[in-house]
Amino acid sequence: MKKICPRCKSTFTCNHDKIEVCWCNHIQLDKDAYQYISTHFEGCLCKECTEEIQRENENNRNNLKD
């Protein structure tokens, strides 16, 4: 199924009906990234935005340790 990412407005393929083969089933989001996404967006994000939010969250957490 084609969807539009609510964050970047790009079109992407979502396999929510076959979640075991969907790319999102293979991304490890930490609790904070998952909470951010579910709080700020409705529905699925594209792979690029999901990965970017996870990286930003990891960077913010690492900066707090410094």
C-alpha positions as CSV (number, residue, x, y, z in Angstrom):
1,M,0.0,0.0,0.0
2,K,1.3,3.4,-0.9
3,K,1.3,6.0,1.8
4,I,2.5,9.6,2.3
5,C,4.9,10.2,5.1
6,P,3.3,12.8,7.5
7,R,6.8,14.2,8.3
8,C,8.4,14.7,4.9
9,K,5.4,14.2,2.6
10,S,7.3,11.6,0.5
11,T,5.4,8.5,-0.9
12,F,6.5,5.1,0.5
13,T,5.3,1.5,0.5
14,C,3.7,0.3,3.7
15,N,3.1,-3.4,4.3
16,H,1.1,-3.2,7.4
17,D,-1.0,-6.1,6.1
18,K,2.2,-8.2,6.0
19,I,4.1,-6.7,8.9
20,E,6.5,-9.6,9.0
21,V,8.0,-8.4,5.7
22,C,7.6,-4.7,6.2
23,W,10.9,-2.7,6.6
24,C,9.5,-1.1,9.8
25,N,9.5,-4.5,11.5
26,H,13.3,-4.6,11.2
27,I,14.1,-1.2,12.6
28,Q,15.0,-1.1,16.3
29,L,13.5,2.1,17.8
30,D,14.2,2.9,21.3
31,K,11.4,3.9,23.7
32,D,12.0,7.6,23.4
33,A,12.0,7.6,19.6
34,Y,8.9,5.5,19.5
35,Q,7.2,7.8,21.9
36,Y,8.2,10.9,19.9
37,I,6.8,9.4,16.7
38,S,3.6,8.3,18.2
39,T,3.1,11.6,20.0
40,H,3.9,13.9,17.0
41,F,2.6,11.9,14.0
42,E,-0.5,9.9,13.0
43,G,0.3,6.7,11.1
44,C,3.5,5.4,9.6
45,L,6.5,7.4,8.7
46,C,8.8,6.6,5.8
47,K,12.0,4.6,6.4
48,E,14.2,7.6,6.0
49,C,12.3,9.7,8.6
50,T,12.1,6.8,11.0
51,E,15.8,6.2,10.8
52,E,16.6,9.9,11.1
53,I,14.5,10.3,14.2
54,Q,16.2,7.3,15.8
55,R,19.7,8.8,14.9
56,E,18.7,12.2,16.3
57,N,17.4,10.5,19.5
58,E,20.7,8.5,19.9
59,N,22.7,11.7,19.3
60,N,20.8,13.7,21.9
61,R,21.2,10.8,24.4
62,N,25.0,10.7,23.7
63,N,25.3,14.5,24.0
64,L,23.7,14.3,27.5
65,K,26.4,11.8,28.5
66,D,29.2,14.2,27.6
